[in-house]
Amino acid sequence: MKVCTAILIAVLFCACALEGVNVIGPADGFVFYDKGNYSDGWRYLEASPIDAGEVSRYYLIGEFTGGSSAIGMGKQNTDLILATIDTGNNGVGRAVQLCSEFYYGGYSDWFLPSKNELNQMIKTAEHLFPKKRYLTSTFKRIYDDQTEGEIWSIFEDVVVEAHQHSTDNSYHIRPIRRF
């Protein structure tokens, strides 16, 4: 059954990508990435059709040394942030908490996307994203010798450093999952 589902999604993903139509995933979100084969328990990335909430501050409180920007790293970034950052600070800790507690389409395995995952998601389905600021799980050091820094965000389809926005801006949280 899993193999048949995977083949069907792969065929639909390729056919729909050519037509500019998004494939609906198992959690009723849209499939925005196919890495080509199953490895590490997943092949596709699916975005929730709705935001999990928003946070009012972008900065990290505390130290965090992970945060890869690569596609496929959002889950690991989210887990690292959950393990090391206070989730009550209404910043990125709260953002990953919102994703980890998010339940939609019968699934609860959502996470905060990396910078490249979010960028790919917006490129694939630009029409599904209103012009909002979206937060990623990718950490950017301010200086090479520091462990504190900022989180990258994406605004109007342009990747920007979070510090380019003032602290009174809201950052929307759009969870993704892999399958």
Backbone as CSV, one residue per row, in Angstrom:
resi,resn,N_x,N_y,N_z,CA_x,CA_y,CA_z,C_x,C_y,C_z
1,MET,0.827,-1.190,0.000,0.000,0.000,0.000,0.873,1.256,0.000
2,LYS,1.936,1.270,0.830,2.821,2.429,0.906,3.505,2.668,-0.434
3,VAL,3.907,1.606,-1.125,4.572,1.731,-2.415,3.610,2.294,-3.454
4,CYS,2.373,1.807,-3.462,1.369,2.318,-4.413,1.088,3.795,-4.175
5,THR,0.980,4.179,-2.918,0.751,5.586,-2.582,1.918,6.439,-3.038
6,ALA,3.130,5.949,-2.825,4.324,6.699,-3.229,4.384,6.870,-4.740
7,ILE,4.059,5.834,-5.472,4.071,5.918,-6.939,3.024,6.904,-7.417
8,LEU,1.830,6.837,-6.835,0.759,7.752,-7.215,1.146,9.208,-6.946
9,ILE,1.714,9.468,-5.784,2.124,10.833,-5.452,3.234,11.303,-6.387
10,ALA,4.188,10.424,-6.701,5.279,10.801,-7.602,4.743,11.163,-8.982
11,VAL,3.816,10.364,-9.508,3.234,10.640,-10.822,2.449,11.942,-10.777
12,LEU,1.621,12.105,-9.758,0.831,13.335,-9.634,1.730,14.559,-9.452
13,PHE,2.785,14.402,-8.653,3.696,15.525,-8.413,4.321,15.991,-9.722
14,CYS,4.814,15.061,-10.517,5.440,15.422,-11.785,4.425,16.024,-12.750
15,ALA,3.273,15.397,-12.883,2.252,15.889,-13.811,1.731,17.256,-13.390
16,CYS,1.460,17.423,-12.113,0.911,18.688,-11.628,1.947,19.807,-11.663
17,ALA,3.198,19.475,-11.422,4.246,20.501,-11.458,4.349,21.108,-12.852
18,LEU,4.148,20.283,-13.866,4.185,20.784,-15.235,3.029,21.730,-15.519
19,GLU,1.909,21.509,-14.867,0.710,22.317,-15.095,0.593,23.473,-14.113
20,GLY,1.492,23.565,-13.132,1.424,24.640,-12.147,0.365,24.400,-11.079
21,VAL,-0.012,23.141,-10.879,-1.027,22.772,-9.893,-0.322,22.074,-8.733
22,ASN,-0.798,22.313,-7.525,-0.180,21.684,-6.371,-0.846,20.359,-6.029
23,VAL,-0.029,19.383,-5.650,-0.506,18.077,-5.232,-0.879,18.146,-3.761
24,ILE,-2.009,17.579,-3.408,-2.446,17.527,-2.016,-1.818,16.306,-1.359
25,GLY,-1.215,16.524,-0.193,-0.558,15.442,0.529,-1.493,14.719,1.474
26,PRO,-0.991,13.724,2.195,-1.798,12.919,3.103,-2.451,13.715,4.236
27,ALA,-1.861,14.860,4.607,-2.422,15.673,5.694,-3.270,16.836,5.145
28,ASP,-3.644,16.752,3.866,-4.436,17.797,3.204,-3.671,19.099,3.009
29,GLY,-2.363,19.044,3.122,-1.529,20.190,2.797,-1.076,20.060,1.355
30,PHE,-0.133,20.886,0.922,0.346,20.739,-0.452,1.785,20.263,-0.458
31,VAL,2.050,19.342,-1.370,3.386,18.776,-1.531,4.206,19.769,-2.343
32,PHE,5.316,20.199,-1.781,6.120,21.199,-2.470,7.536,20.734,-2.798
33,TYR,7.898,19.526,-2.366,9.260,19.062,-2.631,9.276,17.541,-2.718
34,ASP,9.989,17.038,-3.719,10.225,15.612,-3.915,11.727,15.439,-4.047
35,LYS,12.341,14.736,-3.097,13.798,14.583,-3.176,14.220,13.449,-4.100
36,GLY,13.242,12.747,-4.695,13.548,11.755,-5.722,13.555,10.310,-5.271
37,ASN,13.809,10.059,-3.994,13.779,8.694,-3.466,13.542,8.733,-1.964
38,TYR,13.127,7.584,-1.430,12.930,7.491,0.015,14.262,7.235,0.697
39,SER,14.576,8.056,1.672,15.731,7.829,2.533,15.442,8.526,3.854
40,ASP,15.979,8.004,4.908,15.756,8.538,6.251,14.269,8.629,6.587
41,GLY,13.458,7.753,5.992,12.033,7.666,6.323,11.131,8.657,5.604
42,TRP,11.646,9.384,4.621,10.787,10.329,3.908,11.295,10.586,2.494
43,ARG,10.372,11.098,1.668,10.706,11.496,0.304,10.145,12.880,-0.031
44,TYR,8.969,13.191,0.510,8.265,14.427,0.160,8.156,15.367,1.357
45,LEU,8.061,16.661,1.052,7.740,17.662,2.061,6.371,18.231,1.726
46,GLU,5.563,18.353,2.759,4.193,18.845,2.634,4.013,20.042,3.558
47,ALA,3.424,21.109,3.041,3.178,22.313,3.832,1.730,22.345,4.292
48,SER,1.542,22.796,5.494,0.186,22.993,5.994,-0.488,24.087,5.161
49,PRO,-1.798,23.947,4.916,-2.493,25.004,4.173,-2.793,26.238,5.025
50,ILE,-2.544,26.141,6.326,-2.810,27.267,7.228,-1.612,27.506,8.140
51,ASP,-1.530,28.712,8.664,-0.485,29.039,9.635,-0.807,28.402,10.981
52,ALA,0.230,28.114,11.744,0.052,27.593,13.102,-0.082,28.726,14.108
53,GLY,0.185,29.936,13.685,0.113,31.096,14.567,1.143,32.115,14.126
54,GLU,1.466,33.005,15.040,2.494,34.001,14.767,3.203,34.350,16.059
55,VAL,4.394,34.879,15.899,5.179,35.327,17.042,5.568,36.778,16.801
56,SER,5.812,37.474,17.877,6.073,38.907,17.746,7.543,39.277,17.772
57,ARG,8.407,38.351,18.159,9.841,38.658,18.181,10.594,37.568,17.449
58,TYR,11.621,37.950,16.722,12.343,36.998,15.897,13.599,36.452,16.557
59,TYR,14.098,37.112,17.571,15.432,36.772,18.057,15.441,35.558,18.983
60,LEU,16.594,34.962,19.077,16.814,33.841,19.989,17.215,34.386,21.350
61,ILE,16.672,33.761,22.354,17.121,34.053,23.708,17.838,32.798,24.179
62,GLY,19.100,32.930,24.483,19.901,31.780,24.848,20.829,31.409,23.715
63,GLU,21.483,30.282,23.855,22.456,29.862,22.873,21.904,28.723,22.029
64,PHE,22.267,28.735,20.771,21.831,27.719,19.834,22.897,27.619,18.762
65,THR,23.435,26.427,18.531,24.550,26.301,17.595,24.189,25.525,16.338
66,GLY,22.961,25.088,16.180,22.553,24.352,14.980,21.874,25.275,13.998
67,GLY,21.068,24.696,13.149,20.245,25.499,12.269,20.670,25.536,10.821
68,SER,20.832,24.398,10.187,21.197,24.336,8.781,20.092,24.924,7.906
69,SER,20.476,25.522,6.800,19.496,26.095,5.873,19.059,25.106,4.796
70,ALA,19.659,23.931,4.732,19.409,22.974,3.657,17.994,22.404,3.682
71,ILE,17.512,22.054,2.497,16.238,21.337,2.411,16.426,19.983,3.066
72,GLY,15.493,19.620,3.912,15.565,18.367,4.660,16.044,18.541,6.089
73,MET,16.423,19.762,6.476,16.980,19.983,7.812,16.036,20.667,8.790
74,GLY,14.860,21.070,8.361,13.927,21.762,9.244,13.538,20.960,10.474
75,LYS,13.334,19.662,10.299,12.960,18.793,11.431,14.079,18.760,12.461
76,GLN,15.306,18.578,12.009,16.444,18.547,12.929,16.611,19.901,13.619
77,ASN,16.483,20.989,12.852,16.581,22.326,13.442,15.529,22.512,14.532
78,THR,14.295,22.117,14.212,13.194,22.255,15.174,13.493,21.483,16.450
79,ASP,13.957,20.245,16.295,14.280,19.425,17.465,15.405,20.049,18.291
80,LEU,16.427,20.593,17.622,17.523,21.249,18.341,17.041,22.479,19.109
81,ILE,16.193,23.260,18.469,15.677,24.469,19.132,14.813,24.081,20.322
82,LEU,13.952,23.083,20.143,13.104,22.634,21.258,13.933,22.169,22.444
83,ALA,15.070,21.544,22.167,15.917,21.010,23.232,16.742,22.080,23.948
84,THR,16.957,23.244,23.293,17.889,24.204,23.870,17.320,25.586,24.169
85,ILE,16.178,25.923,23.621,15.661,27.287,23.748,14.388,27.309,24.575
86,ASP,14.234,28.320,25.385,13.026,28.527,26.167,11.857,28.801,25.227
87,THR,10.817,27.969,25.293,9.681,28.124,24.393,8.713,29.213,24.846
88,GLY,8.964,29.825,25.967,8.067,30.859,26.455,8.457,32.268,26.068
89,ASN,9.500,32.428,25.241,9.987,33.776,24.966,9.260,34.489,23.832
90,ASN,8.264,33.863,23.235,7.484,34.437,22.145,8.346,34.747,20.933
91,GLY,9.449,34.074,20.796,10.313,34.209,19.636,10.373,32.880,18.924
92,VAL,11.557,32.476,18.489,11.680,31.239,17.737,11.360,30.010,18.591
93,GLY,11.622,30.082,19.896,11.252,28.967,20.770,9.755,28.730,20.749
94,ARG,8.998,29.801,20.803,7.537,29.698,20.726,7.105,29.206,19.342
95,ALA,7.808,29.618,18.301,7.477,29.199,16.936,7.629,27.690,16.772
96,VAL,8.741,27.132,17.252,8.918,25.684,17.132,7.938,24.936,18.016
97,GLN,7.591,25.513,19.153,6.582,24.887,20.009,5.231,24.844,19.287
98,LEU,4.847,25.938,18.640,3.590,25.953,17.882,3.587,24.858,16.811
99,CYS,4.707,24.679,16.136,4.790,23.645,15.098,4.737,22.242,15.699
100,SER,5.471,22.034,16.777,5.518,20.691,17.368,4.189,20.293,18.003
101,GLU,3.366,21.265,18.370,2.046,20.980,18.945,0.924,21.064,17.907
102,PHE,1.266,21.399,16.676,0.282,21.585,15.610,-0.315,20.243,15.207
103,TYR,-1.629,20.219,15.072,-2.342,19.017,14.631,-3.251,19.424,13.488
104,TYR,-3.023,18.821,12.319,-3.844,19.169,11.165,-3.911,17.971,10.219
105,GLY,-5.068,17.721,9.656,-5.236,16.647,8.681,-4.974,15.269,9.240
106,GLY,-5.112,15.119,10.569,-4.868,13.833,11.199,-3.410,13.560,11.534
107,TYR,-2.552,14.568,11.396,-1.122,14.398,11.656,-0.623,15.406,12.678
108,SER,0.380,14.973,13.444,0.965,15.851,14.460,2.492,15.905,14.345
109,ASP,3.033,15.551,13.195,4.488,15.501,13.005,5.021,16.722,12.253
110,TRP,4.475,17.885,12.522,4.842,19.128,11.844,6.069,19.757,12.488
111,PHE,6.795,20.553,11.723,7.966,21.252,12.235,8.145,22.576,11.506
112,LEU,9.026,23.422,12.040,9.321,24.724,11.451,10.335,24.524,10.317
113,PRO,10.037,24.996,9.114,10.935,24.733,7.986,12.264,25.491,8.086
114,SER,13.269,24.912,7.444,14.542,25.613,7.293,14.354,26.747,6.290
115,LYS,15.382,27.583,6.152,15.316,28.709,5.213,15.055,28.222,3.789
116,ASN,15.791,27.208,3.338,15.625,26.728,1.964,14.305,25.982,1.770
117,GLU,13.829,25.299,2.792,12.521,24.636,2.693,11.413,25.671,2.512
118,LEU,11.451,26.717,3.322,10.419,27.747,3.221,10.511,28.480,1.884
119,ASN,11.712,28.752,1.437,11.898,29.412,0.155,11.337,28.546,-0.980
120,GLN,11.626,27.245,-0.958,11.110,26.318,-1.968,9.585,26.251,-1.910
121,MET,9.049,26.224,-0.714,7.597,26.157,-0.532,6.922,27.368,-1.170
122,ILE,7.463,28.542,-0.932,6.867,29.764,-1.476,7.039,29.806,-2.999
123,LYS,8.185,29.376,-3.506,8.393,29.350,-4.962,7.417,28.390,-5.639
124,THR,7.167,27.244,-5.004,6.309,26.220,-5.585,4.845,26.629,-5.588
125,ALA,4.418,27.340,-4.569,2.997,27.687,-4.440,2.833,29.131,-3.990
126,GLU,3.405,30.027,-4.735,3.403,31.446,-4.370,1.995,31.981,-4.121
127,HIS,1.038,31.495,-4.890,-0.344,31.978,-4.762,-1.001,31.591,-3.444
128,LEU,-0.421,30.648,-2.726,-0.986,30.218,-1.441,-0.455,31.012,-0.253
129,PHE,0.458,31.946,-0.529,1.071,32.702,0.546,0.767,34.178,0.423
130,PRO,-0.047,34.685,1.337,-0.249,36.137,1.348,1.075,36.820,1.685
131,LYS,1.170,38.075,1.414,2.420,38.808,1.652,2.622,39.021,3.150
132,LYS,3.212,38.018,3.771,3.490,38.044,5.206,4.947,37.668,5.420
133,ARG,5.413,37.923,6.616,6.745,37.475,7.017,6.606,36.077,7.616
134,TYR,7.413,35.154,7.142,7.404,33.787,7.655,8.748,33.490,8.305
135,LEU,8.700,32.858,9.451,9.903,32.543,10.211,10.426,31.168,9.824
136,THR,11.745,31.004,9.822,12.372,29.713,9.543,13.088,29.207,10.797
137,SER,13.571,27.978,10.711,14.336,27.397,11.817,15.837,27.528,11.596
138,THR,16.255,28.316,10.628,17.667,28.458,10.305,18.285,29.604,11.095
139,PHE,19.347,29.274,11.780,20.063,30.207,12.641,21.166,30.896,11.851
140,LYS,21.353,32.162,12.100,22.444,32.918,11.478,23.249,33.596,12.572
141,ARG,24.518,33.240,12.642,25.395,33.896,13.616,25.658,35.332,13.189
142,ILE,25.674,36.226,14.155,26.017,37.613,13.853,27.507,37.719,13.599
143,TYR,28.291,37.079,14.448,29.747,37.058,14.307,30.196,35.606,14.401
144,ASP,31.243,35.242,13.704,31.696,33.856,13.662,32.047,33.287,15.025
145,ASP,32.500,34.126,15.946,32.943,33.623,17.247,31.821,33.633,18.293
146,GLN,30.586,33.878,17.885,29.477,33.918,18.836,28.547,32.734,18.637
147,THR,27.868,32.360,19.710,26.848,31.329,19.610,25.460,31.940,19.572
148,GLU,25.353,33.216,19.861,24.054,33.863,19.761,23.936,34.540,18.409
149,GLY,22.720,34.648,17.931,22.517,35.256,16.625,21.051,35.462,16.346
150,GLU,20.683,35.332,15.086,19.326,35.615,14.665,18.805,34.483,13.790
151,ILE,17.503,34.507,13.576,16.839,33.525,12.737,16.501,34.186,11.404
152,TRP,16.685,33.459,10.318,16.324,33.969,8.999,14.805,33.968,8.853
153,SER,14.301,34.939,8.128,12.877,34.966,7.794,12.734,35.210,6.300
154,ILE,11.542,35.004,5.799,11.256,35.232,4.391,10.066,36.164,4.307
155,PHE,10.200,37.197,3.488,9.156,38.201,3.343,8.982,38.528,1.867
156,GLU,7.780,38.400,1.392,7.453,38.698,-0.009,8.398,37.990,-0.970
157,ASP,8.581,36.694,-0.750,9.362,35.825,-1.613,10.855,36.160,-1.652
158,VAL,11.321,36.973,-0.733,12.736,37.333,-0.684,13.297,36.880,0.658
159,VAL,14.373,36.116,0.613,15.008,35.674,1.853,15.739,36.866,2.452
160,VAL,15.446,37.152,3.704,16.102,38.270,4.376,16.568,37.823,5.751
161,GLU,17.523,38.544,6.273,17.939,38.292,7.633,16.905,38.897,8.560
162,ALA,16.599,38.196,9.620,15.538,38.643,10.520,15.809,40.023,11.089
163,HIS,17.065,40.368,11.298,17.346,41.664,11.922,17.047,42.837,10.994
164,GLN,16.707,42.578,9.739,16.361,43.659,8.835,14.941,44.180,9.089
165,HIS,14.218,43.523,9.964,12.879,43.960,10.346,12.924,44.478,11.776
166,SER,12.074,45.401,12.109,12.054,45.901,13.485,11.377,44.878,14.394
167,THR,11.608,44.999,15.676,11.117,44.005,16.625,9.611,44.047,16.834
168,ASP,8.913,45.034,16.301,7.468,45.074,16.505,6.713,44.360,15.388
169,ASN,7.400,43.713,14.459,6.753,42.978,13.384,6.303,41.604,13.847
170,SER,5.254,41.107,13.218,4.793,39.749,13.469,5.400,38.809,12.437
171,TYR,5.714,37.626,12.865,6.253,36.588,11.996,5.289,35.417,12.022
172,HIS,4.808,35.033,10.852,3.865,33.936,10.752,4.610,32.610,10.735
173,ILE,3.937,31.594,11.230,4.526,30.281,11.365,3.754,29.315,10.462
174,ARG,4.415,28.802,9.415,3.784,27.853,8.508,4.493,26.513,8.649
175,PRO,3.880,25.575,9.365,4.540,24.272,9.587,4.585,23.416,8.328
176,ILE,5.562,22.537,8.319,5.660,21.534,7.254,5.859,20.169,7.893
177,ARG,5.710,19.133,7.091,5.956,17.770,7.550,6.592,16.990,6.402
178,ARG,7.174,15.868,6.737,7.757,15.017,5.702,7.114,13.636,5.741
179,PHE,7.062,13.026,4.596,6.508,11.670,4.510,7.144,10.910,3.360
